[in-house]
């Protein structure tokens, strides 16, 4: 599953970051690294933007960048 399909108010683990070049490097530099936990705080009602909290800060990602982040649901 990718971040574009994630549900709001849910915790996930990052499996991988796809893509190449500067886009992938930028996501990795922001902290979207494998095994990182993130909280999906909100999604735009019309799609297009996802608000995520990870590593002590919040990030709003557009749909094209969010589709590069592969997730798995956190086990409880």
N, CA, C and O atoms as a GROMACS GRO file, in nm:
protein
  304
    1UNK      N    1   0.085  -0.117   0.000
    1UNK     CA    2   0.000   0.000   0.000
    1UNK      C    3   0.090   0.124   0.000
    1UNK      O    4   0.198   0.124   0.060
    2UNK      N    5   0.046   0.227  -0.067
    2UNK     CA    6   0.122   0.352  -0.067
    2UNK      C    7   0.055   0.455   0.024
    2UNK      O    8  -0.058   0.436   0.068
    3UNK      N    9   0.126   0.562   0.048
    3UNK     CA   10   0.074   0.667   0.137
    3UNK      C   11  -0.052   0.732   0.082
    3UNK      O   12  -0.131   0.786   0.159
    4UNK      N   13  -0.072   0.730  -0.047
    4UNK     CA   14  -0.193   0.789  -0.104
    4UNK      C   15  -0.319   0.712  -0.066
    4UNK      O   16  -0.429   0.768  -0.068
    5UNK      N   17  -0.304   0.585  -0.030
    5UNK     CA   18  -0.419   0.502   0.008
    5UNK      C   19  -0.433   0.486   0.160
    5UNK      O   20  -0.520   0.412   0.207
    6UNK      N   21  -0.349   0.554   0.237
    6UNK     CA   22  -0.352   0.543   0.383
    6UNK      C   23  -0.474   0.613   0.441
    6UNK      O   24  -0.521   0.713   0.387
    7UNK      N   25  -0.523   0.560   0.552
    7UNK     CA   26  -0.638   0.618   0.621
    7UNK      C   27  -0.589   0.717   0.726
    7UNK      O   28  -0.483   0.698   0.786
    8UNK      N   29  -0.665   0.822   0.747
    8UNK     CA   30  -0.632   0.923   0.848
    8UNK      C   31  -0.642   0.863   0.988
    8UNK      O   32  -0.716   0.766   1.010
    9UNK      N   33  -0.568   0.920   1.082
    9UNK     CA   34  -0.564   0.879   1.223
    9UNK      C   35  -0.515   0.736   1.240
    9UNK      O   36  -0.565   0.662   1.325
   10UNK      N   37  -0.417   0.696   1.160
   10UNK     CA   38  -0.362   0.562   1.165
   10UNK      C   39  -0.209   0.569   1.164
   10UNK      O   40  -0.151   0.656   1.100
   11UNK      N   41  -0.146   0.475   1.235
   11UNK     CA   42   0.000   0.467   1.239
   11UNK      C   43   0.046   0.359   1.141
   11UNK      O   44  -0.013   0.251   1.135
   12UNK      N   45   0.149   0.389   1.065
   12UNK     CA   46   0.205   0.298   0.966
   12UNK      C   47   0.356   0.291   0.980
   12UNK      O   48   0.417   0.377   1.044
   13UNK      N   49   0.416   0.188   0.922
   13UNK     CA   50   0.560   0.176   0.911
   13UNK      C   51   0.598   0.191   0.765
   13UNK      O   52   0.529   0.140   0.677
   14UNK      N   53   0.706   0.261   0.738
   14UNK     CA   54   0.755   0.278   0.602
   14UNK      C   55   0.829   0.152   0.561
   14UNK      O   56   0.920   0.107   0.630
   15UNK      N   57   0.789   0.095   0.448
   15UNK     CA   58   0.859  -0.022   0.393
   15UNK      C   59   0.972   0.020   0.301
   15UNK      O   60   1.084  -0.030   0.312
   16UNK      N   61   0.942   0.111   0.210
   16UNK     CA   62   1.041   0.154   0.112
   16UNK      C   63   0.999   0.286   0.051
   16UNK      O   64   0.883   0.327   0.059
   17UNK      N   65   1.097   0.352  -0.010
   17UNK     CA   66   1.071   0.474  -0.085
   17UNK      C   67   1.113   0.447  -0.229
   17UNK      O   68   1.230   0.420  -0.257
   18UNK      N   69   1.017   0.454  -0.319
   18UNK     CA   70   1.044   0.428  -0.461
   18UNK      C   71   1.090   0.558  -0.528
   18UNK      O   72   1.113   0.659  -0.461
   19UNK      N   73   1.102   0.552  -0.658
   19UNK     CA   74   1.142   0.670  -0.732
   19UNK      C   75   1.292   0.674  -0.752
   19UNK      O   76   1.365   0.582  -0.713
   20UNK      N   77   1.336   0.781  -0.814
   20UNK     CA   78   1.478   0.795  -0.843
   20UNK      C   79   1.517   0.942  -0.838
   20UNK      O   80   1.433   1.031  -0.844
   21UNK      N   81   1.645   0.964  -0.828
   21UNK     CA   82   1.697   1.100  -0.835
   21UNK      C   83   1.663   1.186  -0.716
   21UNK      O   84   1.656   1.140  -0.602
   22UNK      N   85   1.641   1.314  -0.746
   22UNK     CA   86   1.621   1.413  -0.641
   22UNK      C   87   1.493   1.392  -0.561
   22UNK      O   88   1.490   1.422  -0.442
   23UNK      N   89   1.389   1.342  -0.624
   23UNK     CA   90   1.263   1.321  -0.552
   23UNK      C   91   1.280   1.219  -0.442
   23UNK      O   92   1.237   1.243  -0.329
   24UNK      N   93   1.341   1.106  -0.472
   24UNK     CA   94   1.365   1.002  -0.371
   24UNK      C   95   1.459   1.054  -0.262
   24UNK      O   96   1.434   1.031  -0.144
   25UNK      N   97   1.566   1.121  -0.301
   25UNK     CA   98   1.662   1.174  -0.205
   25UNK      C   99   1.595   1.273  -0.111
   25UNK      O  100   1.623   1.273   0.009
   26UNK      N  101   1.507   1.358  -0.163
   26UNK     CA  102   1.437   1.457  -0.080
   26UNK      C  103   1.349   1.388   0.023
   26UNK      O  104   1.347   1.430   0.139
   27UNK      N  105   1.276   1.284  -0.017
   27UNK     CA  106   1.191   1.211   0.077
   27UNK      C  107   1.274   1.142   0.185
   27UNK      O  108   1.237   1.143   0.302
   28UNK      N  109   1.386   1.082   0.146
   28UNK     CA  110   1.474   1.019   0.244
   28UNK      C  111   1.531   1.122   0.340
   28UNK      O  112   1.540   1.097   0.460
   29UNK      N  113   1.571   1.238   0.290
   29UNK     CA  114   1.625   1.344   0.374
   29UNK      C  115   1.521   1.398   0.472
   29UNK      O  116   1.557   1.443   0.581
   30UNK      N  117   1.393   1.394   0.434
   30UNK     CA  118   1.286   1.440   0.524
   30UNK      C  119   1.258   1.338   0.633
   30UNK      O  120   1.184   1.368   0.727
   31UNK      N  121   1.314   1.218   0.624
   31UNK     CA  122   1.296   1.118   0.728
   31UNK      C  123   1.212   0.999   0.691
   31UNK      O  124   1.188   0.913   0.775
   32UNK      N  125   1.167   0.990   0.568
   32UNK     CA  126   1.088   0.876   0.523
   32UNK      C  127   1.182   0.761   0.489
   32UNK      O  128   1.205   0.730   0.372
   33UNK      N  129   1.236   0.698   0.592
   33UNK     CA  130   1.330   0.588   0.574
   33UNK      C  131   1.263   0.456   0.613
   33UNK      O  132   1.169   0.457   0.694
   34UNK      N  133   1.308   0.345   0.559
   34UNK     CA  134   1.249   0.216   0.596
   34UNK      C  135   1.250   0.194   0.747
   34UNK      O  136   1.345   0.230   0.816
   35UNK      N  137   1.142   0.134   0.798
   35UNK     CA  138   1.119   0.102   0.939
   35UNK      C  139   1.081   0.224   1.023
   35UNK      O  140   1.066   0.212   1.144
   36UNK      N  141   1.066   0.341   0.962
   36UNK     CA  142   1.023   0.461   1.034
   36UNK      C  143   0.872   0.455   1.056
   36UNK      O  144   0.797   0.417   0.967
   37UNK      N  145   0.828   0.493   1.177
   37UNK     CA  146   0.685   0.501   1.205
   37UNK      C  147   0.635   0.639   1.167
   37UNK      O  148   0.703   0.739   1.188
   38UNK      N  149   0.515   0.643   1.110
   38UNK     CA  150   0.454   0.771   1.078
   38UNK      C  151   0.306   0.765   1.110
   38UNK      O  152   0.244   0.659   1.109
   39UNK      N  153   0.250   0.882   1.138
   39UNK     CA  154   0.108   0.896   1.172
   39UNK      C  155   0.043   0.980   1.064
   39UNK      O  156   0.086   1.093   1.039
   40UNK      N  157  -0.059   0.927   0.999
   40UNK     CA  158  -0.133   1.002   0.898
   40UNK      C  159  -0.237   1.085   0.972
   40UNK      O  160  -0.337   1.033   1.021
   41UNK      N  161  -0.212   1.215   0.981
   41UNK     CA  162  -0.298   1.304   1.057
   41UNK      C  163  -0.424   1.340   0.980
   41UNK      O  164  -0.532   1.347   1.039
   42UNK      N  165  -0.413   1.364   0.850
   42UNK     CA  166  -0.529   1.403   0.771
   42UNK      C  167  -0.501   1.383   0.623
   42UNK      O  168  -0.387   1.379   0.578
   43UNK      N  169  -0.609   1.369   0.550
   43UNK     CA  170  -0.601   1.365   0.404
   43UNK      C  171  -0.701   1.466   0.349
   43UNK      O  172  -0.806   1.489   0.409
   44UNK      N  173  -0.668   1.525   0.238
   44UNK     CA  174  -0.760   1.622   0.177
   44UNK      C  175  -0.884   1.548   0.128
   44UNK      O  176  -0.872   1.439   0.074
   45UNK      N  177  -1.001   1.606   0.146
   45UNK     CA  178  -1.125   1.537   0.105
   45UNK      C  179  -1.131   1.509  -0.044
   45UNK      O  180  -1.193   1.411  -0.086
   46UNK      N  181  -1.069   1.591  -0.124
   46UNK     CA  182  -1.069   1.569  -0.269
   46UNK      C  183  -0.945   1.495  -0.315
   46UNK      O  184  -0.926   1.477  -0.435
   47UNK      N  185  -0.861   1.452  -0.223
   47UNK     CA  186  -0.736   1.388  -0.258
   47UNK      C  187  -0.631   1.493  -0.291
   47UNK      O  188  -0.661   1.613  -0.289
   48UNK      N  189  -0.513   1.450  -0.320
   48UNK     CA  190  -0.409   1.544  -0.360
   48UNK      C  191  -0.308   1.576  -0.253
   48UNK      O  192  -0.191   1.600  -0.286
   49UNK      N  193  -0.347   1.579  -0.125
   49UNK     CA  194  -0.254   1.615  -0.018
   49UNK      C  195  -0.275   1.524   0.103
   49UNK      O  196  -0.388   1.489   0.138
   50UNK      N  197  -0.163   1.486   0.165
   50UNK     CA  198  -0.166   1.403   0.286
   50UNK      C  199  -0.080   1.472   0.392
   50UNK      O  200   0.034   1.509   0.364
   51UNK      N  201  -0.134   1.488   0.512
   51UNK     CA  202  -0.060   1.545   0.624
   51UNK      C  203  -0.010   1.431   0.711
   51UNK      O  204  -0.088   1.350   0.760
   52UNK      N  205   0.122   1.426   0.730
   52UNK     CA  206   0.187   1.316   0.801
   52UNK      C  207   0.272   1.372   0.914
   52UNK      O  208   0.334   1.477   0.900
   53UNK      N  209   0.274   1.302   1.026
   53UNK     CA  210   0.364   1.336   1.138
   53UNK      C  211   0.465   1.224   1.155
   53UNK      O  212   0.429   1.107   1.167
   54UNK      N  213   0.592   1.261   1.155
   54UNK     CA  214   0.699   1.164   1.178
   54UNK      C  215   0.820   1.236   1.235
   54UNK      O  216   0.846   1.352   1.202
   55UNK      N  217   0.893   1.166   1.319
   55UNK     CA  218   1.018   1.216   1.377
   55UNK      C  219   1.005   1.355   1.440
   55UNK      O  220   1.100   1.434   1.436
   56UNK      N  221   0.888   1.385   1.498
   56UNK     CA  222   0.870   1.510   1.570
   56UNK      C  223   0.829   1.630   1.487
   56UNK      O  224   0.829   1.742   1.538
   57UNK      N  225   0.794   1.611   1.361
   57UNK     CA  226   0.747   1.723   1.280
   57UNK      C  227   0.637   1.677   1.186
   57UNK      O  228   0.614   1.557   1.168
   58UNK      N  229   0.569   1.774   1.126
   58UNK     CA  230   0.460   1.745   1.032
   58UNK      C  231   0.502   1.780   0.891
   58UNK      O  232   0.574   1.878   0.869
   59UNK      N  233   0.456   1.700   0.795
   59UNK     CA  234   0.486   1.722   0.654
   59UNK      C  235   0.359   1.705   0.574
   59UNK      O  236   0.285   1.608   0.595
   60UNK      N  237   0.332   1.797   0.484
   60UNK     CA  238   0.221   1.783   0.390
   60UNK      C  239   0.281   1.744   0.256
   60UNK      O  240   0.364   1.816   0.201
   61UNK      N  241   0.237   1.630   0.204
   61UNK     CA  242   0.290   1.580   0.077
   61UNK      C  243   0.183   1.581  -0.030
   61UNK      O  244   0.067   1.550  -0.004
   62UNK      N  245   0.222   1.617  -0.151
   62UNK     CA  246   0.131   1.606  -0.264
   62UNK      C  247   0.118   1.459  -0.302
   62UNK      O  248   0.198   1.375  -0.262
   63UNK      N  249   0.014   1.431  -0.378
   63UNK     CA  250  -0.017   1.294  -0.416
   63UNK      C  251   0.096   1.227  -0.494
   63UNK      O  252   0.121   1.107  -0.476
   64UNK      N  253   0.164   1.299  -0.580
   64UNK     CA  254   0.271   1.239  -0.659
   64UNK      C  255   0.388   1.193  -0.572
   64UNK      O  256   0.446   1.088  -0.599
   65UNK      N  257   0.423   1.269  -0.468
   65UNK     CA  258   0.529   1.228  -0.377
   65UNK      C  259   0.481   1.118  -0.282
   65UNK      O  260   0.555   1.025  -0.252
   66UNK      N  261   0.356   1.129  -0.236
   66UNK     CA  262   0.302   1.029  -0.143
   66UNK      C  263   0.291   0.891  -0.208
   66UNK      O  264   0.299   0.789  -0.140
   67UNK      N  265   0.271   0.888  -0.339
   67UNK     CA  266   0.258   0.759  -0.407
   67UNK      C  267   0.390   0.682  -0.414
   67UNK      O  268   0.390   0.564  -0.447
   68UNK      N  269   0.501   0.747  -0.382
   68UNK     CA  270   0.632   0.681  -0.384
   68UNK      C  271   0.666   0.613  -0.252
   68UNK      O  272   0.763   0.538  -0.245
   69UNK      N  273   0.587   0.637  -0.147
   69UNK     CA  274   0.617   0.583  -0.014
   69UNK      C  275   0.530   0.461   0.010
   69UNK      O  276   0.407   0.471   0.015
   70UNK      N  277   0.594   0.346   0.025
   70UNK     CA  278   0.523   0.221   0.051
   70UNK      C  279   0.514   0.198   0.202
   70UNK      O  280   0.611   0.215   0.275
   71UNK      N  281   0.394   0.158   0.247
   71UNK     CA  282   0.365   0.143   0.389
   71UNK      C  283   0.310   0.006   0.423
   71UNK      O  284   0.263  -0.069   0.337
   72UNK      N  285   0.318  -0.025   0.551
   72UNK     CA  286   0.248  -0.138   0.608
   72UNK      C  287   0.185  -0.090   0.738
   72UNK      O  288   0.241  -0.004   0.807
   73UNK      N  289   0.070  -0.145   0.772
   73UNK     CA  290   0.002  -0.104   0.895
   73UNK      C  291   0.083  -0.149   1.016
   73UNK      O  292   0.143  -0.256   1.017
   74UNK      N  293   0.084  -0.065   1.118
   74UNK     CA  294   0.156  -0.098   1.240
   74UNK      C  295   0.082  -0.207   1.316
   74UNK      O  296  -0.040  -0.203   1.330
   75UNK      N  297   0.156  -0.304   1.362
   75UNK     CA  298   0.095  -0.412   1.442
   75UNK      C  299   0.072  -0.362   1.582
   75UNK      O  300   0.151  -0.286   1.637
   76UNK      N  301  -0.040  -0.407   1.640
   76UNK     CA  302  -0.076  -0.358   1.773
   76UNK      C  303  -0.050  -0.460   1.878
   76UNK      O  304  -0.074  -0.434   1.996
   0.00000   0.00000   0.00000
